[in-house]
């Protein structure tokens, strides 16, 4: 892993706020600090309510899962904010994978622009994936490509892919993928 002076990986913007305003970064930092105080028994809905109140971001929320909220930055990029510790790991893992994966697989994963503790900014992709047999065949081929180049695509499914401008299937949520059996993501599941 290549690191810069702050201990972050080289090659990506780290907390420079080039797309986020300082007050937005501060709101995310505030949420991350508060998130650690939440108990394991809270529902996703309770975490979502608490997160959106704390964040108070002026962007459109375009999706969420159990572990992250996704906002449209309305500039061709999206912002993923962690809702849980797994979301934090997923953000860091996506940044690590994008920055360190082999060129042969990079074209199949969504580009990362910036990241820091609790958030990641990625290119916005067309998520209107058709649920056709052809798409499932492409998904199986993607899994084989990832495995061939040493990446374990945990949680690879139609809901986590989109299409590039060139109509290539691209994974937009690869926070649970791993390139290393010693990865924190892999250890989380065993």
N, CA and C atoms as an extended XYZ file, in Angstrom:
570
Properties=species:S:1:pos:R:3:atomname:S:1:resname:S:1:resid:I:1 pbc="F F F"
N         0.850       -1.178        0.000 N   UNK     1
C         0.000        0.000        0.000 CA  UNK     1
C         0.891        1.235        0.000 C   UNK     1
N         0.649        2.129       -0.922 N   UNK     2
C         1.408        3.366       -0.997 CA  UNK     2
C         0.741        4.424       -0.134 C   UNK     2
N         1.510        5.047        0.743 N   UNK     3
C         0.944        6.041        1.652 CA  UNK     3
C         1.618        7.383        1.450 C   UNK     3
N         0.862        8.441        1.761 N   UNK     4
C         1.466        9.770        1.739 CA  UNK     4
C         1.861       10.142        3.169 C   UNK     4
N         2.262       11.380        3.391 N   UNK     5
C         2.736       11.799        4.715 CA  UNK     5
C         1.692       11.680        5.811 C   UNK     5
N         0.408       11.756        5.450 N   UNK     6
C        -0.632       11.683        6.478 CA  UNK     6
C        -1.051       10.247        6.752 C   UNK     6
N        -0.370        9.269        6.131 N   UNK     7
C        -0.718        7.880        6.355 CA  UNK     7
C        -1.809        7.385        5.417 C   UNK     7
N        -2.238        8.212        4.488 N   UNK     8
C        -3.284        7.838        3.529 CA  UNK     8
C        -2.630        7.306        2.266 C   UNK     8
N        -3.402        6.571        1.482 N   UNK     9
C        -2.894        6.046        0.225 CA  UNK     9
C        -2.649        7.180       -0.768 C   UNK     9
N        -1.593        7.031       -1.560 N   UNK    10
C        -1.294        8.004       -2.608 CA  UNK    10
C        -2.254        7.824       -3.763 C   UNK    10
N        -2.396        8.872       -4.562 N   UNK    11
C        -3.142        8.762       -5.798 CA  UNK    11
C        -4.560        9.280       -5.721 C   UNK    11
N        -5.097        9.502       -4.566 N   UNK    12
C        -6.452       10.015       -4.406 CA  UNK    12
C        -6.404       11.266       -3.551 C   UNK    12
N        -7.398       12.129       -3.728 N   UNK    13
C        -7.497       13.308       -2.881 CA  UNK    13
C        -7.958       12.864       -1.496 C   UNK    13
N        -7.252       13.234       -0.463 N   UNK    14
C        -7.616       12.871        0.886 CA  UNK    14
C        -8.033       14.096        1.677 C   UNK    14
N        -9.304       14.198        1.983 N   UNK    15
C        -9.849       15.224        2.861 CA  UNK    15
C        -9.402       16.632        2.476 C   UNK    15
N        -9.219       16.864        1.204 N   UNK    16
C        -8.874       18.200        0.755 CA  UNK    16
C       -10.127       19.017        0.516 C   UNK    16
N       -11.258       18.334        0.440 N   UNK    17
C       -12.517       19.032        0.279 CA  UNK    17
C       -12.680       19.677       -1.070 C   UNK    17
N       -12.004       19.182       -2.079 N   UNK    18
C       -12.129       19.811       -3.393 CA  UNK    18
C       -13.562       19.729       -3.906 C   UNK    18
N       -14.308       18.705       -3.529 N   UNK    19
C       -15.713       18.616       -3.925 CA  UNK    19
C       -16.646       18.915       -2.753 C   UNK    19
N       -16.155       18.759       -1.549 N   UNK    20
C       -16.971       19.044       -0.354 CA  UNK    20
C       -16.492       20.328        0.298 C   UNK    20
N       -17.439       21.090        0.796 N   UNK    21
C       -17.099       22.307        1.525 CA  UNK    21
C       -16.616       21.922        2.931 C   UNK    21
N       -15.792       22.753        3.563 N   UNK    22
C       -15.287       22.432        4.905 CA  UNK    22
C       -16.403       22.132        5.911 C   UNK    22
N       -17.519       22.863        5.817 N   UNK    23
C       -18.608       22.605        6.766 CA  UNK    23
C       -19.276       21.248        6.518 C   UNK    23
N       -19.227       20.761        5.281 N   UNK    24
C       -19.775       19.435        4.987 CA  UNK    24
C       -18.864       18.351        5.560 C   UNK    24
N       -17.564       18.546        5.411 N   UNK    25
C       -16.607       17.606        5.994 CA  UNK    25
C       -16.745       17.596        7.508 C   UNK    25
N       -16.932       18.770        8.097 N   UNK    26
C       -17.113       18.873        9.541 CA  UNK    26
C       -18.388       18.141        9.972 C   UNK    26
N       -19.459       18.264        9.204 N   UNK    27
C       -20.712       17.562        9.528 CA  UNK    27
C       -20.513       16.051        9.452 C   UNK    27
N       -19.783       15.595        8.444 N   UNK    28
C       -19.511       14.155        8.330 CA  UNK    28
C       -18.663       13.691        9.502 C   UNK    28
N       -17.629       14.453        9.852 N   UNK    29
C       -16.792       14.109       11.009 CA  UNK    29
C       -17.625       14.044       12.284 C   UNK    29
N       -18.556       14.976       12.420 N   UNK    30
C       -19.444       14.991       13.588 CA  UNK    30
C       -20.302       13.732       13.612 C   UNK    30
N       -20.851       13.337       12.459 N   UNK    31
C       -21.648       12.122       12.387 CA  UNK    31
C       -20.806       10.895       12.730 C   UNK    31
N       -19.578       10.817       12.192 N   UNK    32
C       -18.713        9.661       12.453 CA  UNK    32
C       -18.435        9.535       13.947 C   UNK    32
N       -18.185       10.663       14.608 N   UNK    33
C       -17.956       10.635       16.056 CA  UNK    33
C       -19.212       10.170       16.790 C   UNK    33
N       -20.359       10.641       16.359 N   UNK    34
C       -21.629       10.265       16.980 CA  UNK    34
C       -21.982        8.811       16.666 C   UNK    34
N       -21.659        8.378       15.461 N   UNK    35
C       -21.965        7.022       15.016 CA  UNK    35
C       -21.341        5.995       15.947 C   UNK    35
N       -20.140        6.261       16.411 N   UNK    36
C       -19.457        5.337       17.307 CA  UNK    36
C       -20.173        5.135       18.622 C   UNK    36
N       -21.045        6.070       18.966 N   UNK    37
C       -21.780        5.976       20.227 CA  UNK    37
C       -23.093        5.210       20.080 C   UNK    37
N       -23.452        4.901       18.840 N   UNK    38
C       -24.696        4.172       18.616 CA  UNK    38
C       -24.514        2.713       18.991 C   UNK    38
N       -25.565        2.136       19.480 N   UNK    39
C       -25.501        0.754       19.922 CA  UNK    39
C       -25.863       -0.198       18.795 C   UNK    39
N       -25.390       -1.408       18.917 N   UNK    40
C       -25.548       -2.424       17.895 CA  UNK    40
C       -27.017       -2.764       17.629 C   UNK    40
N       -27.889       -2.556       18.609 N   UNK    41
C       -29.293       -2.954       18.474 CA  UNK    41
C       -30.139       -1.949       17.702 C   UNK    41
N       -29.581       -0.818       17.314 N   UNK    42
C       -30.339        0.174       16.556 CA  UNK    42
C       -30.671       -0.339       15.168 C   UNK    42
N       -31.819        0.043       14.682 N   UNK    43
C       -32.216       -0.338       13.327 CA  UNK    43
C       -31.547        0.592       12.318 C   UNK    43
N       -31.545        0.169       11.064 N   UNK    44
C       -31.003        1.008        9.999 CA  UNK    44
C       -31.787        2.311        9.918 C   UNK    44
N       -33.101        2.224       10.074 N   UNK    45
C       -33.944        3.427       10.009 CA  UNK    45
C       -33.559        4.420       11.109 C   UNK    45
N       -33.286        3.938       12.308 N   UNK    46
C       -32.879        4.825       13.400 CA  UNK    46
C       -31.528        5.475       13.098 C   UNK    46
N       -30.581        4.682       12.563 N   UNK    47
C       -29.275        5.243       12.198 CA  UNK    47
C       -29.431        6.266       11.071 C   UNK    47
N       -30.293        5.951       10.089 N   UNK    48
C       -30.531        6.872        8.969 CA  UNK    48
C       -31.073        8.205        9.472 C   UNK    48
N       -32.056        8.155       10.345 N   UNK    49
C       -32.658        9.377       10.889 CA  UNK    49
C       -31.614       10.205       11.619 C   UNK    49
N       -30.855        9.550       12.472 N   UNK    50
C       -29.820       10.251       13.230 CA  UNK    50
C       -28.748       10.819       12.296 C   UNK    50
N       -28.346       10.034       11.302 N   UNK    51
C       -27.306       10.478       10.369 CA  UNK    51
C       -27.771       11.681        9.556 C   UNK    51
N       -28.966       11.607        8.983 N   UNK    52
C       -29.427       12.716        8.134 CA  UNK    52
C       -29.608       13.995        8.932 C   UNK    52
N       -30.030       13.869       10.190 N   UNK    53
C       -30.150       15.067       11.038 CA  UNK    53
C       -28.780       15.663       11.328 C   UNK    53
N       -27.825       14.819       11.654 N   UNK    54
C       -26.482       15.298       11.977 CA  UNK    54
C       -25.787       15.852       10.744 C   UNK    54
N       -25.905       15.144        9.632 N   UNK    55
C       -25.230       15.566        8.400 CA  UNK    55
C       -25.835       16.835        7.823 C   UNK    55
N       -27.160       16.873        7.742 N   UNK    56
C       -27.882       18.020        7.198 CA  UNK    56
C       -27.284       18.487        5.864 C   UNK    56
N       -26.956       17.516        5.007 N   UNK    57
C       -26.383       17.838        3.702 CA  UNK    57
C       -27.477       18.297        2.755 C   UNK    57
N       -27.152       19.211        1.874 N   UNK    58
C       -28.125       19.788        0.957 CA  UNK    58
C       -28.200       19.045       -0.373 C   UNK    58
N       -27.649       17.848       -0.422 N   UNK    59
C       -27.670       17.051       -1.639 CA  UNK    59
C       -28.839       16.071       -1.595 C   UNK    59
N       -29.261       15.629       -2.777 N   UNK    60
C       -30.324       14.635       -2.858 CA  UNK    60
C       -29.783       13.270       -2.438 C   UNK    60
N       -30.476       12.614       -1.494 N   UNK    61
C       -30.114       11.262       -1.119 CA  UNK    61
C       -30.687       10.335       -2.194 C   UNK    61
N       -29.823        9.580       -2.857 N   UNK    62
C       -30.290        8.738       -3.961 CA  UNK    62
C       -30.297        7.258       -3.608 C   UNK    62
N       -29.874        6.936       -2.411 N   UNK    63
C       -29.896        5.537       -2.004 CA  UNK    63
C       -29.267        5.335       -0.650 C   UNK    63
N       -29.482        4.149       -0.135 N   UNK    64
C       -28.834        3.752        1.113 CA  UNK    64
C       -28.942        2.245        1.269 C   UNK    64
N       -28.064        1.728        2.067 N   UNK    65
C       -28.090        0.325        2.442 CA  UNK    65
C       -28.032        0.263        3.952 C   UNK    65
N       -27.630       -0.868        4.469 N   UNK    66
C       -27.511       -1.010        5.922 CA  UNK    66
C       -26.339       -0.214        6.470 C   UNK    66
N       -25.334        0.004        5.623 N   UNK    67
C       -24.079        0.544        6.122 CA  UNK    67
C       -23.655        1.894        5.564 C   UNK    67
N       -24.342        2.376        4.504 N   UNK    68
C       -23.947        3.652        3.926 CA  UNK    68
C       -25.143        4.377        3.310 C   UNK    68
N       -25.045        5.715        3.284 N   UNK    69
C       -26.010        6.580        2.606 CA  UNK    69
C       -25.305        7.117        1.363 C   UNK    69
N       -26.054        7.250        0.256 N   UNK    70
C       -25.470        7.751       -0.984 CA  UNK    70
C       -26.183        9.039       -1.386 C   UNK    70
N       -25.387       10.084       -1.627 N   UNK    71
C       -25.895       11.386       -2.055 CA  UNK    71
C       -25.391       11.687       -3.454 C   UNK    71
N       -26.208       12.371       -4.249 N   UNK    72
C       -25.819       12.840       -5.575 CA  UNK    72
C       -25.243       14.245       -5.418 C   UNK    72
N       -23.966       14.420       -5.753 N   UNK    73
C       -23.331       15.731       -5.632 CA  UNK    73
C       -23.710       16.656       -6.787 C   UNK    73
N       -24.476       16.145       -7.723 N   UNK    74
C       -24.988       16.919       -8.861 CA  UNK    74
C       -23.874       17.509       -9.726 C   UNK    74
N       -22.740       16.783       -9.771 N   UNK    75
C       -21.618       17.214      -10.607 CA  UNK    75
C       -20.968       16.019      -11.315 C   UNK    75
N       -21.723       14.915      -11.400 N   UNK    76
C       -21.187       13.708      -12.008 CA  UNK    76
C       -20.556       12.761      -11.000 C   UNK    76
N       -20.671       13.104       -9.708 N   UNK    77
C       -20.095       12.280       -8.648 CA  UNK    77
C       -21.137       12.037       -7.560 C   UNK    77
N       -20.895       10.981       -6.795 N   UNK    78
C       -21.747       10.669       -5.645 CA  UNK    78
C       -20.883       10.624       -4.383 C   UNK    78
N       -21.539       10.812       -3.253 N   UNK    79
C       -20.892       10.777       -1.947 CA  UNK    79
C       -21.504        9.637       -1.160 C   UNK    79
N       -20.669        8.733       -0.651 N   UNK    80
C       -21.133        7.653        0.223 CA  UNK    80
C       -20.655        7.985        1.632 C   UNK    80
N       -21.594        8.040        2.570 N   UNK    81
C       -21.261        8.323        3.964 CA  UNK    81
C       -21.579        7.067        4.782 C   UNK    81
N       -20.660        6.666        5.623 N   UNK    82
C       -20.835        5.464        6.443 CA  UNK    82
C       -21.954        5.648        7.448 C   UNK    82
N       -22.736        4.588        7.636 N   UNK    83
C       -23.760        4.542        8.680 CA  UNK    83
C       -23.325        3.659        9.839 C   UNK    83
N       -22.266        2.899        9.618 N   UNK    84
C       -21.828        1.920       10.621 CA  UNK    84
C       -20.333        1.681       10.461 C   UNK    84
N       -19.808        0.885       11.369 N   UNK    85
C       -18.399        0.517       11.283 CA  UNK    85
C       -18.124       -0.251        9.998 C   UNK    85
N       -19.045       -1.098        9.585 N   UNK    86
C       -18.871       -1.829        8.326 CA  UNK    86
C       -18.835       -0.839        7.159 C   UNK    86
N       -19.648        0.198        7.217 N   UNK    87
C       -19.622        1.240        6.188 CA  UNK    87
C       -18.284        1.952        6.144 C   UNK    87
N       -17.695        2.180        7.298 N   UNK    88
C       -16.366        2.808        7.366 CA  UNK    88
C       -15.333        1.907        6.683 C   UNK    88
N       -15.382        0.607        7.016 N   UNK    89
C       -14.461       -0.350        6.414 CA  UNK    89
C       -14.687       -0.426        4.907 C   UNK    89
N       -15.969       -0.439        4.487 N   UNK    90
C       -16.288       -0.526        3.058 CA  UNK    90
C       -15.739        0.683        2.296 C   UNK    90
N       -15.880        1.893        2.853 N   UNK    91
C       -15.341        3.093        2.197 CA  UNK    91
C       -13.821        2.998        2.047 C   UNK    91
N       -13.150        2.660        3.131 N   UNK    92
C       -11.689        2.549        3.092 CA  UNK    92
C       -11.264        1.449        2.123 C   UNK    92
N       -12.022        0.362        2.106 N   UNK    93
C       -11.692       -0.757        1.240 CA  UNK    93
C       -11.867       -0.387       -0.236 C   UNK    93
N       -12.932        0.337       -0.568 N   UNK    94
C       -13.115        0.767       -1.952 CA  UNK    94
C       -11.962        1.659       -2.398 C   UNK    94
N       -11.559        2.593       -1.552 N   UNK    95
C       -10.433        3.475       -1.889 CA  UNK    95
C        -9.153        2.653       -2.067 C   UNK    95
N        -8.918        1.713       -1.181 N   UNK    96
C        -7.722        0.865       -1.256 CA  UNK    96
C        -7.734        0.025       -2.530 C   UNK    96
N        -8.862       -0.625       -2.797 N   UNK    97
C        -8.947       -1.482       -3.984 CA  UNK    97
C        -8.751       -0.658       -5.249 C   UNK    97
N        -9.447        0.468       -5.356 N   UNK    98
C        -9.324        1.280       -6.570 CA  UNK    98
C        -7.878        1.725       -6.773 C   UNK    98
N        -7.226        2.104       -5.720 N   UNK    99
C        -5.870        2.625       -5.809 CA  UNK    99
C        -4.820        1.535       -6.017 C   UNK    99
N        -5.144        0.282       -5.684 N   UNK   100
C        -4.129       -0.763       -5.699 CA  UNK   100
C        -4.439       -1.964       -6.581 C   UNK   100
N        -5.593       -1.995       -7.210 N   UNK   101
C        -5.935       -3.168       -8.020 CA  UNK   101
C        -5.172       -3.159       -9.341 C   UNK   101
N        -5.168       -4.288       -9.977 N   UNK   102
C        -4.509       -4.421      -11.274 CA  UNK   102
C        -5.311       -3.676      -12.337 C   UNK   102
N        -4.622       -3.168      -13.334 N   UNK   103
C        -5.265       -2.426      -14.424 CA  UNK   103
C        -6.341       -3.253      -15.121 C   UNK   103
N        -6.140       -4.569      -15.168 N   UNK   104
C        -7.075       -5.447      -15.866 CA  UNK   104
C        -8.468       -5.426      -15.248 C   UNK   104
N        -8.565       -5.109      -13.955 N   UNK   105
C        -9.878       -5.074      -13.306 CA  UNK   105
C       -10.361       -3.660      -13.015 C   UNK   105
N        -9.473       -2.683      -13.057 N   UNK   106
C        -9.865       -1.314      -12.707 CA  UNK   106
C       -11.007       -0.788      -13.569 C   UNK   106
N       -11.034       -1.169      -14.836 N   UNK   107
C       -12.099       -0.676      -15.715 CA  UNK   107
C       -13.464       -1.248      -15.349 C   UNK   107
N       -13.488       -2.251      -14.476 N   UNK   108
C       -14.745       -2.870      -14.069 CA  UNK   108
C       -15.226       -2.401      -12.700 C   UNK   108
N       -14.521       -1.443      -12.121 N   UNK   109
C       -14.970       -0.902      -10.828 CA  UNK   109
C       -15.119        0.612      -10.936 C   UNK   109
N       -16.021        1.132      -10.167 N   UNK   110
C       -16.335        2.556      -10.205 CA  UNK   110
C       -15.145        3.385       -9.719 C   UNK   110
N       -14.764        4.420      -10.478 N   UNK   111
C       -13.638        5.256      -10.073 CA  UNK   111
C       -13.890        6.025       -8.773 C   UNK   111
N       -12.862        6.064       -7.942 N   UNK   112
C       -12.886        6.812       -6.688 CA  UNK   112
C       -12.142        8.117       -6.913 C   UNK   112
N       -12.723        9.217       -6.450 N   UNK   113
C       -12.101       10.523       -6.600 CA  UNK   113
C       -11.450       10.999       -5.305 C   UNK   113
N       -12.192       10.902       -4.192 N   UNK   114
C       -11.694       11.370       -2.895 CA  UNK   114
C       -12.223       10.443       -1.810 C   UNK   114
N       -11.516       10.402       -0.703 N   UNK   115
C       -12.049        9.684        0.445 CA  UNK   115
C       -11.368       10.168        1.708 C   UNK   115
N       -12.031        9.888        2.811 N   UNK   116
C       -11.465       10.129        4.131 CA  UNK   116
C       -12.293        9.307        5.108 C   UNK   116
N       -11.992        9.412        6.340 N   UNK   117
C       -12.685        8.626        7.352 CA  UNK   117
C       -14.188        8.914        7.309 C   UNK   117
N       -14.953        7.904        6.981 N   UNK   118
C       -16.402        8.043        7.003 CA  UNK   118
C       -17.045        8.371        5.676 C   UNK   118
N       -16.271        8.763        4.669 N   UNK   119
C       -16.880        9.131        3.391 CA  UNK   119
C       -15.975        8.818        2.215 C   UNK   119
N       -16.620        8.705        1.050 N   UNK   120
C       -15.902        8.466       -0.191 CA  UNK   120
C       -16.685        9.124       -1.319 C   UNK   120
N       -15.984        9.687       -2.283 N   UNK   121
C       -16.620       10.281       -3.457 CA  UNK   121
C       -16.213        9.444       -4.663 C   UNK   121
N       -17.235        9.030       -5.424 N   UNK   122
C       -17.022        8.184       -6.593 CA  UNK   122
C       -17.769        8.765       -7.787 C   UNK   122
N       -17.367        8.338       -8.977 N   UNK   123
C       -18.048        8.763      -10.190 CA  UNK   123
C       -19.482        8.238      -10.159 C   UNK   123
N       -20.428        9.063      -10.601 N   UNK   124
C       -21.827        8.631      -10.679 CA  UNK   124
C       -21.984        7.778      -11.936 C   UNK   124
N       -22.619        6.633      -11.779 N   UNK   125
C       -22.796        5.697      -12.887 CA  UNK   125
C       -24.281        5.503      -13.158 C   UNK   125
N       -24.596        5.025      -14.344 N   UNK   126
C       -25.976        4.702      -14.716 CA  UNK   126
C       -26.381        3.429      -13.993 C   UNK   126
N       -27.285        3.554      -13.042 N   UNK   127
C       -27.696        2.401      -12.229 CA  UNK   127
C       -28.973        1.748      -12.729 C   UNK   127
N       -29.436        2.113      -13.906 N   UNK   128
C       -30.652        1.497      -14.438 CA  UNK   128
C       -30.297        0.178      -15.118 C   UNK   128
N       -29.836       -0.760      -14.304 N   UNK   129
C       -29.414       -2.061      -14.810 CA  UNK   129
C       -30.641       -2.882      -15.188 C   UNK   129
N       -30.605       -3.375      -16.411 N   UNK   130
C       -31.685       -4.248      -16.869 CA  UNK   130
C       -31.469       -5.617      -16.245 C   UNK   130
N       -32.521       -6.232      -15.767 N   UNK   131
C       -32.402       -7.561      -15.161 CA  UNK   131
C       -32.673       -8.624      -16.211 C   UNK   131
N       -31.794       -8.690      -17.181 N   UNK   132
C       -31.936       -9.656      -18.265 CA  UNK   132
C       -30.900      -10.756      -18.085 C   UNK   132
N       -31.132      -11.850      -18.748 N   UNK   133
C       -30.197      -12.974      -18.691 CA  UNK   133
C       -28.812      -12.516      -19.125 C   UNK   133
N       -28.753      -11.643      -20.117 N   UNK   134
C       -27.482      -11.141      -20.606 CA  UNK   134
C       -26.695      -10.442      -19.487 C   UNK   134
N       -27.396       -9.669      -18.649 N   UNK   135
C       -26.736       -8.984      -17.540 CA  UNK   135
C       -26.177       -9.979      -16.524 C   UNK   135
N       -26.912      -11.047      -16.260 N   UNK   136
C       -26.419      -12.063      -15.322 CA  UNK   136
C       -25.200      -12.778      -15.897 C   UNK   136
N       -25.185      -12.973      -17.201 N   UNK   137
C       -24.015      -13.582      -17.845 CA  UNK   137
C       -22.806      -12.647      -17.700 C   UNK   137
N       -23.019      -11.342      -17.897 N   UNK   138
C       -21.935      -10.370      -17.722 CA  UNK   138
C       -21.443      -10.388      -16.275 C   UNK   138
N       -22.374      -10.537      -15.335 N   UNK   139
C       -22.016      -10.571      -13.920 CA  UNK   139
C       -21.132      -11.785      -13.623 C   UNK   139
N       -21.476      -12.913      -14.180 N   UNK   140
C       -20.677      -14.131      -13.985 CA  UNK   140
C       -19.291      -13.946      -14.600 C   UNK   140
N       -19.219      -13.336      -15.793 N   UNK   141
C       -17.928      -13.073      -16.424 CA  UNK   141
C       -17.089      -12.124      -15.579 C   UNK   141
N       -17.745      -11.107      -14.992 N   UNK   142
C       -17.023      -10.182      -14.108 CA  UNK   142
C       -16.432      -10.924      -12.917 C   UNK   142
N       -17.212      -11.805      -12.322 N   UNK   143
C       -16.721      -12.568      -11.165 CA  UNK   143
C       -15.482      -13.375      -11.553 C   UNK   143
N       -15.513      -13.992      -12.710 N   UNK   144
C       -14.365      -14.775      -13.181 CA  UNK   144
C       -13.150      -13.869      -13.395 C   UNK   144
N       -13.358      -12.683      -13.972 N   UNK   145
C       -12.254      -11.737      -14.182 CA  UNK   145
C       -11.641      -11.338      -12.843 C   UNK   145
N       -12.482      -10.976      -11.880 N   UNK   146
C       -11.963      -10.577      -10.572 CA  UNK   146
C       -11.165      -11.709       -9.937 C   UNK   146
N       -11.715      -12.916       -9.952 N   UNK   147
C       -11.024      -14.061       -9.355 CA  UNK   147
C        -9.709      -14.344      -10.075 C   UNK   147
N        -9.711      -14.239      -11.391 N   UNK   148
C        -8.505      -14.481      -12.187 CA  UNK   148
C        -7.364      -13.557      -11.764 C   UNK   148
N        -7.703      -12.312      -11.406 N   UNK   149
C        -6.680      -11.340      -11.037 CA  UNK   149
C        -6.544      -11.159       -9.522 C   UNK   149
N        -6.968      -12.160       -8.769 N   UNK   150
C        -6.692      -12.191       -7.336 CA  UNK   150
C        -7.618      -11.379       -6.464 C   UNK   150
N        -8.791      -11.017       -6.960 N   UNK   151
C        -9.736      -10.246       -6.167 CA  UNK   151
C       -10.942      -11.132       -5.842 C   UNK   151
N       -11.322      -11.183       -4.576 N   UNK   152
C       -12.483      -11.967       -4.170 CA  UNK   152
C       -13.680      -11.019       -4.128 C   UNK   152
N       -14.646      -11.200       -5.056 N   UNK   153
C       -15.767      -10.256       -5.165 CA  UNK   153
C       -16.938      -10.595       -4.236 C   UNK   153
N       -16.715      -10.426       -2.937 N   UNK   154
C       -17.776      -10.676       -1.957 CA  UNK   154
C       -18.903       -9.681       -2.222 C   UNK   154
N       -20.121      -10.138       -2.261 N   UNK   155
C       -21.313       -9.313       -2.451 CA  UNK   155
C       -21.452       -8.778       -3.881 C   UNK   155
N       -20.910       -9.488       -4.868 N   UNK   156
C       -21.110       -9.097       -6.261 CA  UNK   156
C       -22.498       -9.560       -6.674 C   UNK   156
N       -23.353       -8.591       -7.017 N   UNK   157
C       -24.725       -8.893       -7.417 CA  UNK   157
C       -25.235       -7.749       -8.290 C   UNK   157
N       -26.341       -8.008       -8.977 N   UNK   158
C       -26.908       -7.026       -9.909 CA  UNK   158
C       -27.158       -5.675       -9.239 C   UNK   158
N       -27.609       -5.661       -7.997 N   UNK   159
C       -27.897       -4.399       -7.309 CA  UNK   159
C       -26.643       -3.551       -7.101 C   UNK   159
N       -25.464       -4.146       -7.209 N   UNK   160
C       -24.216       -3.434       -6.965 CA  UNK   160
C       -23.448       -3.097       -8.239 C   UNK   160
N       -24.133       -3.141       -9.389 N   UNK   161
C       -23.470       -2.805      -10.644 CA  UNK   161
C       -24.229       -1.712      -11.387 C   UNK   161
N       -23.538       -1.099      -12.324 N   UNK   162
C       -24.113       -0.068      -13.197 CA  UNK   162
C       -23.419       -0.211      -14.543 C   UNK   162
N       -23.734        0.701      -15.470 N   UNK   163
C       -23.093        0.669      -16.775 CA  UNK   163
C       -22.348        1.969      -17.024 C   UNK   163
N       -21.169        1.832      -17.620 N   UNK   164
C       -20.373        3.005      -18.011 CA  UNK   164
C       -20.951        3.592      -19.289 C   UNK   164
N       -20.400        4.720      -19.716 N   UNK   165
C       -20.829        5.339      -20.968 CA  UNK   165
C       -20.606        4.396      -22.152 C   UNK   165
N       -19.618        3.519      -22.017 N   UNK   166
C       -19.307        2.547      -23.070 CA  UNK   166
C       -20.160        1.281      -22.941 C   UNK   166
N       -21.139        1.311      -22.049 N   UNK   167
C       -22.043        0.188      -21.786 CA  UNK   167
C       -21.326       -1.037      -21.215 C   UNK   167
N       -20.196       -0.794      -20.530 N   UNK   168
C       -19.513       -1.861      -19.793 CA  UNK   168
C       -20.149       -1.957      -18.417 C   UNK   168
N       -20.335       -3.175      -17.935 N   UNK   169
C       -20.834       -3.361      -16.575 CA  UNK   169
C       -19.713       -2.993      -15.610 C   UNK   169
N       -20.036       -2.138      -14.623 N   UNK   170
C       -19.068       -1.636      -13.655 CA  UNK   170
C       -19.637       -1.837      -12.262 C   UNK   170
N       -18.817       -2.309      -11.332 N   UNK   171
C       -19.255       -2.500       -9.952 CA  UNK   171
C       -19.195       -1.154       -9.239 C   UNK   171
N       -20.340       -0.740       -8.651 N   UNK   172
C       -20.396        0.551       -7.955 CA  UNK   172
C       -20.294        0.387       -6.444 C   UNK   172
N       -20.469       -0.824       -5.950 N   UNK   173
C       -20.329       -1.087       -4.513 CA  UNK   173
C       -19.431       -2.302       -4.364 C   UNK   173
N       -18.144       -2.032       -4.142 N   UNK   174
C       -17.183       -3.121       -3.972 CA  UNK   174
C       -16.482       -3.004       -2.615 C   UNK   174
N       -17.199       -2.420       -1.665 N   UNK   175
C       -16.647       -2.225       -0.328 CA  UNK   175
C       -16.373       -3.513        0.418 C   UNK   175
N       -16.995       -4.606       -0.004 N   UNK   176
C       -16.758       -5.887        0.660 CA  UNK   176
C       -15.885       -6.820       -0.174 C   UNK   176
N       -15.331       -6.327       -1.297 N   UNK   177
C       -14.389       -7.122       -2.075 CA  UNK   177
C       -13.066       -7.159       -1.306 C   UNK   177
N       -12.218       -8.096       -1.646 N   UNK   178
C       -10.899       -8.121       -1.031 CA  UNK   178
C        -9.863       -8.609       -2.031 C   UNK   178
N        -8.675       -8.075       -1.896 N   UNK   179
C        -7.539       -8.524       -2.701 CA  UNK   179
C        -6.551       -9.284       -1.830 C   UNK   179
N        -6.895       -9.431       -0.567 N   UNK   180
C        -5.953       -9.988        0.394 CA  UNK   180
C        -6.738      -10.734        1.463 C   UNK   180
N        -6.393      -11.980        1.697 N   UNK   181
C        -7.099      -12.763        2.714 CA  UNK   181
C        -6.857      -12.218        4.126 C   UNK   181
N        -5.902      -11.303        4.271 N   UNK   182
C        -5.645      -10.675        5.563 CA  UNK   182
C        -6.401       -9.361        5.700 C   UNK   182
N        -7.220       -9.034        4.711 N   UNK   183
C        -7.981       -7.785        4.693 CA  UNK   183
C        -8.934       -7.699        5.879 C   UNK   183
N        -9.170       -6.480        6.422 N   UNK   184
C       -10.125       -6.310        7.502 CA  UNK   184
C       -11.534       -6.748        7.079 C   UNK   184
N       -11.857       -6.581        5.800 N   UNK   185
C       -13.170       -6.994        5.317 CA  UNK   185
C       -13.310       -8.500        5.410 C   UNK   185
N       -12.304       -9.225        4.961 N   UNK   186
C       -12.364      -10.686        4.982 CA  UNK   186
C       -12.415      -11.195        6.417 C   UNK   186
N       -11.617      -10.603        7.299 N   UNK   187
C       -11.608      -11.027        8.714 CA  UNK   187
C       -12.950      -10.750        9.376 C   UNK   187
N       -13.681       -9.738        8.891 N   UNK   188
C       -14.971       -9.384        9.478 CA  UNK   188
C       -15.953      -10.551        9.369 C   UNK   188
N       -15.848      -11.333        8.281 N   UNK   189
C       -16.793      -12.405        8.006 CA  UNK   189
C       -16.370      -13.772        8.532 C   UNK   189
N       -15.128      -13.913        8.998 N   UNK   190
C       -14.731      -15.234        9.499 CA  UNK   190
C       -14.416      -15.186       10.967 C   UNK   190
